[in-house]
Each structure stands twice: as structure tokens, then as C-alpha cells.
């Protein structure tokens, strides 16, 4: 765990050392002040020497100012180191998550990853900042104050032989109890974030089904779980303070009792007893700080483990099998696609295959339609082409090479995939389209929008391509989102274009225009069109009919109308729908 996190703190080693040194010096000067005060009482006041009192008073003020300066330095250095460490951990964690396959993300869940990136890292950086100040200051003050106390009166220091073991027992008992609670607390935070994320992402569905009350109840349950866990965890921590104070005040009362008797007997000076009280207060406060640090570290350890789990997670897919040429990793030269006895399932431990023994050859530049019922494996089939998932059996090839022969960057750069559930990001339409080609000119942007029939509604927008979409494209319709995503894919000029039912929210006439534009804009690209409407794939060079994870039939529209019962049934049902509409 520390091996994974320490490299992110190493660049701030000078700041950490400077902060530690300042914290230690601050404690030292605070410890010297009571000795000067003792001299003022025992020498200056007892002898009536005002000049001595003044000199020692000025010295005390100087020591306080120096201590203040070191304290400010410690605060600045610890803040720089803590914030820098947190930023490095967040960046490393985020960059590592970008290498995850879908299966890795599903293992943690999106809500948990968000919590680990934010809440858990915040706890880590706060712990580093607090540790730099308290973890050094408290032991220095404890040891030094104990040393000076013993120097003042060895007999009176025997009181600590009772107090220290009691404090130690209390701290160990509380730490043992709260450790597992903090781990559970972070898991409850994950659960609450999941409910909030799902509710906000699906707010339209919630309102359309009038399920606000159900969502409120679900949120209240997770919220109460988090509250109850927090109460148990922090309730145990809060007990630490009154118990510690009870021991501290009990120790002070004991020192007053025995110390007063020693002063009365003349074996201890009054000024030294006052100084002793200062040191005993510092000793007890140091012990309380140490206990607070241990409480904080208990939660920090839970957060550190969660962050380390993400950093240590090995991506389910990597570029280990990539082939490299003289100029770097090989590129996808053509859009030909081959499936050779491919079988696939999302969970390796599952007994049910999503795809079973699929073998198909798609030549470069071909237009292929894919039809099939829900759960027939259409999306799973095309997801294997850009290696969004890995086939357990068989080989998927693009451009004559297995997909593992390309780096994922090169492979996915050659494949554009437009999903039915489209994703647009906050920002302008132009910024979203430039994902397809960051160097695209204004003419290329306009051409892609015309090909995707997006120019129809862009002309009505006052800012055109510079219209702000809001979060997730909330101010455009479903069909408009689909057309913008298609335009983005066209700008990429891919070797392979995959449309996964991506014109479902578009009318038939517009769908036909978009398909016609593909022949002009992407004539050399291989086009795979998953559709529910036969009309969307009728003119394809080849149509694949999928059923139960297998390719039940393949051929042109006319061939399938003669040989494939499934295709005939789909065609007839849609023709009947047209007749009824007519």
C-alpha cells in the first residue's frame, strides 16, 4: 500500500522535511518558555529584581514570536506537500482508470471509483498535512516535557507511572473498535453516491414514471445507513476525548496534591511547581494529540487501501501482443473484419455464452446490416472489433491482423462506434464534434453535419456550432443527439464505422439520407449497421441475422427473403405495420 502511494509524495520530500523541522522547532521553543517563567517566579519575583523580570519577559516574548514563525512555516510547508500529494494521487488514479477495460470498471462500480477519487484522496492529503504538524510536534513535546518534568522533580513524576498506562489502554481499545467501522463508512459512502448518481442520470425516467417517492425512500435508506455507521464510528472516537480529559485532570489533581505538600515541606520551589503544571499539561495534550492522530490514521489506512486497490488493479486488456514496425506500432491499413470461431461471455465464470462459435468474413469497404432480437448478441459482436471486450475463444481480426496485434490506441483510432445511447459532453457542439478530428476545418465540420443531416437543426440555432449543449446535451432531442454523434464519427474518417441502432430516434427519410451520405463520405470504410428496421439495412451488401448468439443466416435482402424464416417474419411484421399506418 505504501509502495503505491509514497512515489506520489516523493517530489515534495523537501517540503515535508522543512515542515517537520519547523514543527519540531516550534515545539522546542514552546517547551523553553516555561523554564524562563520558572526563573521569573523563583528569582525575579522572589528577589524583587525588576530588571531581571523585564529581561526574562522580553526573552519569553522573543521565544513566543520565534515559535509562531516556525508554526506558520510548518503550516505553509504541510499545506503545499499535502495538496500536491493529493493532486498527484488523483491524477495517477484517474490516468490508471483510463486504462481499465469495462470489466475492471464494473468490478469497482462507477460510484465507488468517484468516491475513491474524491473523498478517499481528500482524507489522505488531510492526513499528510496533519501528520506533518502533529505527528512530529506531539512526540517532541511529550518526550521533552517529560524530560524537563523529571529534572524538576523525580518524585513527582511517579504520577505518570499510573496515568500513562491508563491512556495507552484507552487508545488501544478505541482504535481496535473503530478500525473496521471506517472501512464500512467508506463503503456506505459508495452506496449513497450510487443512488444519487443513478437518480440524477435517470431523472427524466423517474419523473415520467412518478417514482419520486420510491427514489426518496431509497435515498433515505442509504442516507440513514451512512448516518448510523458514522454515528457508531465517530461516537467511539468522541469517547476518546472525555476519557482522556478525565485522566488528564485526575493527573493534575494528583500533582497539585503531592506538589503542594512538597512546596509546604520546602522540598520544591513554587515557581518550579508552576512550571511543572505547564509541562504536565503539555504532556497530556501531547498524548491527546497522539491519540487523535491514531484515530485519523485508522480512517486514513482504510482510504489508502481503497486507493491502492485501484492503483494495483491490472487492466483486463493491454497492448502486450502489439506488433511494432520501424516507425512504431502497426496501423490498421484496411477495414476488413474476420471472426474465426469466436465465442464470448461477459463473466468468465458464467456457463452461458453470449456469442457461440461465430465465423464470418467482411471485406473492406462493405456495408453490412445486422438484425436480431433482443439478447441475440448484436452489440456484443461489434464490441469485440475495437476490443471493448476480449473474446474467450477464437480470433477477431481487423485489416488482416488479430486485434491484439494493434495497440488499443491505433485500433480504436481506426474504428468509430456510434451507440444507441449517445453521449455528448458539456461544452459546445463544435467541441464535441472535434473529438472525431481535433484538426478539422470549418468546411469539414459543416460537411460532416450535412452528411449526418444535423445541419437542418443547427441552422435554427442562433450560435450554430458554438451552441452550448449543457451537461450531457440536455438542450437537444434524442434524434439530434444521434445525428451529432454520427457527424462526430464521420469526422474521424475511420476504417470501420459501427452504427449500433444509432438512427432509432430518426425518421425513415432522414435515416435514408444519412445512409446515402455514408456512400459518399466513407466509401472506403467498412460499415456495420445494427438496426431494428429492415429498411435501414435492405440495401446493404450483406445482412447478418443473429439468433441466440449465433449467425442464423447471412446474405442480401433478396436471398434472405427466400431462405431465412426469421428475416421473413421481421419483414412481414414491419410491412403490416406500414399497412396499418397507411
N, C-alpha and C positions, 0 to 999 in steps of 0.2 A: 504493500500500500504506500509506504513512504518512498519507495524507489520510483513509483509512478508520479508522485506529487512534488518531491524535492527538486527535480530539474526545473520546474516552473518557478521555484523560489530562488534558485541559484543566481540568476542575474542580479538579484537585489541583495546579495551577500554583504556588500559594503554598507548598505543602508541598515541591514539587520544588525551588523556588528556595531555600527555607530549608535543605533537606537539602544542596544543592550548596554553599551558603555555609558551612555547618558543616563539611562535608568539606574545603573549601579551607582554612578557618581551622585545622582540626586538623593539616593537612599543614604549614602555615606555622609553627605553634608547635613541631612536631617538628623542623623544619629549624633553628630558632633555638637549640635545646638544644645541638647540637654546638659552636656558636660560644662559648657560655658555658663549655662544658667545655674548649675550647682555652685560654681565658683562665685558667682554674683551673690548668692544667698549666704554661703558659708564664709566668704572672705570679705566681699564688699559691704553687704548689709550688716553682717556681724561686727565688722570693724569700723563701720561708719565711713568708709572710704568712697566718697562720691566720684572722684576721678577714676578709680578702679571700676566702679559700676558703669560709668559712661563709656570707658574703653571697651569693656566686655559687651556692653549693649550695642555699640557700633559694630563690633565683631559678629554678634548674633544676627544683626540686620544684613551684614555683608554675606554671611553664610546662607541666610534665607534667600537672598537675591540670586546667589550662585546656584543654589538648589532649584530655584524657579527657572533659571536659564537652562539648566540641564533637563528639567522636566519638559519645557517647551521643545527642546531638541529631540527628546525621546518621542514626544507626541508626533512631531513632523516626520521623523525617520520611520516610525512604525506605521504611520498612515501611508507614506509612499510605498513601503515594502508590502503592506497588506493589500492595498488597492492594485498594485502591479502584479502581485501573485495571483489575486482573484481574476484579473483580466487575462493573464496567461493561461490559467486553468480553464476558464470559459472558452478561450479561443481554441485550445488544444482539444477540449471535449467536443466542441462544435465541429471542428475540422475532422475529428475522428468519426463522428456520427455521419458526416457526408460520405464516408467510405462504406457505410453499412449497406448490406442488402436488405430487402424488405423483411426477410425472416429475422434479421437482427433487430430491426425496429419493432417488429411485432413481439419479440421476446420481452422488451422493456415496457412497451406501450408509449405512445406519444406524450401522454400526460406526465408519466414518470420521468421521461427524458427532459421535459421542460422544467420540472421541479429540481432535477439534478443539475441543470444548467444555471438555475437562478438561486433558489432557496439554499440548496446544499453548498454551492460555491460561496454564497454570502456568509454562511456560517464559518466556512474555512478561513476566509480572509479576515473576518472579525476575530477569530481565534488567534490568528497570527499576530494581529495588532495588539490584542490584549495580552498575549503571552510575552511579547517583547517588553511590555511595560511591567506586568505583574509577576511573570514567572521569574524574572531576574530581581526585581525590586523586593518581592516578598522574602525569598531566601536570604538575600543580603541583609535585609533589615532584621530578620529572625536570628540569624547567626551572630551578627554584630551586636544587636541589642542584648542577646543572651550573654555574650562575652562581657559586655560592659556591666551588665547586671551582676554577674558573678564576681567581677572585680570590685564592685561597690560593696556587696555583702554575699559571701559564700553561703552563710547560714540561711539567709532569707530566700535564696534561690532554690532551697529544697522544696518550696511550694510547687515549683514546676514539675517535680517528680510525680505529683498527683495529677496536675492539670493536663500535661502533655499527653499521657496515655489515654485520658478520657476523650480529648479532642480527636486523637487518632482513631479510636474505636468508632466515634460518631461519623467521621468522614468515610471510613471504610464501609460502614453499614449502609449509609445513604448511597454511595457510589454503586454498591452491589445491587441495590434496588432499582436505581434509575437508569442503569445502562441499557437493559432490554427495552425500557419504555421509550427512550429516544429513538431507537430503531423503528419501533412501531409508530411513533409520532410521524416520522418522515413518510412511512407507507400510507398513513391516513391522509397526509397532505397530498400524496399522489392521487388517492381516491377522490378527494374533493376537487382537485384540478381536472380530473377526468370528467366529472359531472358537469362542471362549468364549461369546459371546452365543448362537450357534446351539445349542451343546451344552446350555447351561442352560435355554434356552427349550424345547428338544425333549427334555429328559432322560427323559421317560416313553417316548417313541418309541425312544430309544437303548437303554434298558433292556429294553423289550419285544422288540426285535429282537436283543438281546445283541450290540450293536455297540460296547461299551465299548472293546475293543481297537482297533478301527478309529478311533474318536474320539481315543484316546490317541496313536495314530500320527500322525493329522492334526495334533493339537495339538503333538506333539513336533517335527514338521517345521516348522511355523510358528515355534515357540519357538526352534528351532535357527537358522532364518533370521534371526530378530531378534538372537539372541546373536552370530552370526557378523558381521552388519552392525555391531552395537555394538562388537564387538572391533576391527574394522577402523577404525571411526571414532574411537573413544576411544584405540585403540592409537596412531594417528597423533598425537592430542592429547598423549598421555603422553610421546611422544618429545620434545615441546617442552621439558619440564622438565629432563631430564638434559643436553640440548644447551645450554640456556640456562645451567645451572649450570656447565657446562664453560667457557663463555665468561666467566662472572662470576668464577670462581676463577682463570682464566687472567689476567683483567684485574687482580685483586687481587695476584696474584704479581708481575705486571709493575710495579704501583705500589710494592709492597714493595721490589723490586729497585732501581728508579730512585730512589724516595723515600729509601730507606736511604742510598744513595750521596750524595744531596743533603744529608741530615742530617749525614752524616760529613764532607762537604766544608764544612758550615757555611752553606749557601745556603738551608736550610729548617729551621725550628724543629721540635722533636719533637712539641710539642702540636698544631701545625698539621698534621703528618703523621697524627697520631691522628684529628684532625677530618676530614682528607681521606679516611681509611679509612671513617669513618662516612658521609660524603657519597657515596663511590663505592658503598658497599653500598646506600644509598637509591636511587641512580641505577639500579643493576642490578635491585633489587627493583621499582622503578617500571616498568622495561622488561618485566620478567616479568609484572607485573600487566596492563600494556597488552596483551601477547600473550595472556594468559588472557581478557581482555575480548574481544579479536577472535575467539578461539575460541568464546566463549559467543555472541557476536553472529552468528557464522556459523550456529549452530543456531537462534538466535532468528529470523534472517531467513527460514529455511525454515519455521518455525512461523508467523511473521507472514504469509507468503504464503498458507499454507493457511487461516488465519483470514480473511484478506482475500478469498480466493476465495468463502467462504461469504457474507460481508457484501456482496460485489459481485454475487452471483448474483441475477438478476432472476426473480421468481416467474413461472412459466409462465402464470398467470392472475392478473388483477387486477380492480379494480372500475371500470376506466376507462370502461366503457359504461353504468354505472348511471344510472338516471333518478332525479332528485331533485324532490320536491314542496316545498310551503311548509313542511311540518313535518319534512322530512328525506328520506332515501331511501324510495322507494315500497316498500310491503309486499305480500306475496303475499295476495291477497284471497280467491281460491278455489283449489281443488285440481285444476282441470282441467289435463290434460297433453296436449301435442301434439308429435309428431315429424314433421317435414316434410322428407322425402328426406334423412334423416340417415345419414351414413357416418362410421365411426370406426376408427382403428387406434392402438395404444399408441405405436408408434415411427413418427414422421412419415416416416422414410426407408424404412420397410418397404413391400414390394409387396403384402402380404396384408392385406386389410381384415377387421377383427373384426365390424363391422356394415356392411351394404351397403344403401343406399337404403331405409331404414326410414321408413315413413309410417303414423302411427296417431293417432287421437283418442280420449282417455279423458275422459269427462265428470266433473265434480266430484262427489265422493261415491260414485263407482262402486267396486265390488270387482272387481279384475282378477287372474286367475290367469295365471302364465307357466310353461310347460313346455318342455322341450327337452333334448337330450342334452348331455353334457359338451362344452364348447367351442362351444356354439351361440350364445353371446353374451348370455345372460340377465343375468348380473351386469354386464356392460359396458353393457347397455341402461339399467338402472336407475341406474348410477353417473353417467350424464350428467345426470340430473334435478337432483341437488344440486351439480352442477359439480365433482365429484371429478375428472373428466376433461373435456376440451373436444372437441367434435365437430369434425372437419376439414371436413366438408361438411354442409350443411343447417342446420336451426334446431330447437332444443329449446325449447319454451315451457311455462311453468307459470303458471296464472292468467291466461292470455291475453297474457302478455308473454314475450319471449325471456328465457332465464335470465340473459343478460348484462345485462338491464335492472335487475336487482336487485343490491345489494351481496351478497357471499357470506355475510355475517353474516345478513342478512334472509332470503335464500333458504334457507340451511341451518337457520335457526331455524324455518322453516315445514315442514321435511322431517325426518322421523325414519326412520332406517335401522337395521334390526336384521340383523346379518350372521350367517352360519352359524358363522363363527369368532368367538365372542363375546369381548369384552374387558371384564373387571372390574378395578378398580384397588384397590390396597392401601387398607385402611380398612374402615369398617363398611358393612353393607348399606344403611343409611339414607343414608350419604354418597354411595354410588354411585347410588342412586335419585334423589337431589336434583340430579344432573346434568340430569335431564329438566325439573325445575322447582325452582329453589332456594327458592322461597317456598311450596312445597307444605305443606299442613297434615297433621296426623296422619291425619285422615279420608281425605284424598286419597291418601296413601301406602297406606293399608290397602285402599282401593277399587282402586287400580292393581294391587296384589298379588293381590287376589281375581280381577280380570279376567284376569290372566296365570297364574292357578292357582298362584301362588307361596305363597299363604297356607297351602297344605297342608303344606309342609315348614318354613315359618317358625314355625308353631305348635309344632313339635317342638324348636326351638332355644331354649335357656334364655334367651338375651338378645334373641330376636326380631330386630327391625330393627337393633338395636345389636350384633349379632354381627359380630365382626371376620372379614373374608374372607381376610386374608393376602395375599401377593403374587400378583396375577392370579386370585384366587378359588380357591386350591388346596384349600380345605376344603368345596367344594360340587361336585356332579356336573355333567356336561355338560348334562343336561336342566334342572337347577336354574339353571345359568348362563343358559341360553336364556330361561327364564321371568323371571328377574330383569332381563335386558336388554329383554324385551318390556314389563315393568312400567315400566321407565325410559322407554321410548318412549311409552307411553300417557300418562304424567305430562306429557309435553311438549305434549300436545293439538295435534298437528301438522295442517297442511292436507293433507299427503301422508304416508302411512305405507308404508314399503317393508320387507317381510319376505323376506330372501334365504335361503330354505331354513332359516329360523330356528327351526323346530319339528322338525328332523330327529331330535333326541335325545329327543323327547317321544312318548309313546304316542298311538295314534289317538284314544282317548276324550278325553284331555286336549287334544289338538290341536283337536278339535271344540268343546270348551268355550271355548278361547281365541278361536276364530273367531266363536263366538256372542257372546262378550263385546265383540268389536270393534263389532258392530252397535249395542250399547248405549252404550259409552264413546266411540266415534269414528264416530258415524253420519254426520257431515257430512264426514269426511275421506275422501280417495281412498286406497284400499288396494290395493297391488300385492303379490301373494303369489307368490314363486318357490318352487316345490315339485317334489319328485320323485314324490310320491304324488298320484294323480288325486283321491283322496278329499279332499285338502286344498283343492282348487280347484273341486270339482264344482259347488258351489252359487254360484260367482262369477257376476257379471253378464256378464262376458266372459272368455274364456280365449284367450291368445295361445300359439300353438305355434311355437317357433323352431327353425330348422334352417339351419346354415351361415351364421349372421349375418343371416338374413332372417326375416321373419314368414311362415311357411309357410301358416298358417291362423289364423282368428280366429272366435269365435262362442261360443255357450253349449255346455254339455256335450252336450245332445241334438243340436244342429246339427253339432258336430264328430264325434259318433258316426256320423253319416250321410255326412259329406263328407270327413273327414281320415283318411287311412290311417295316418299317424304316430300320431295320437291313439288310433285304434282299437287299434293294436299295443301301445301303452303300457297301455291299459286292460285288454286281454286278458291281457297278461303279469302284471299285478298281480292280476287275478281268478284266474288259475291259481295264483298264489302263495297266495291266500286259501284256495282249494280244497285245496291240498296241506297247508296248516297245519290246515285243518279235519279 
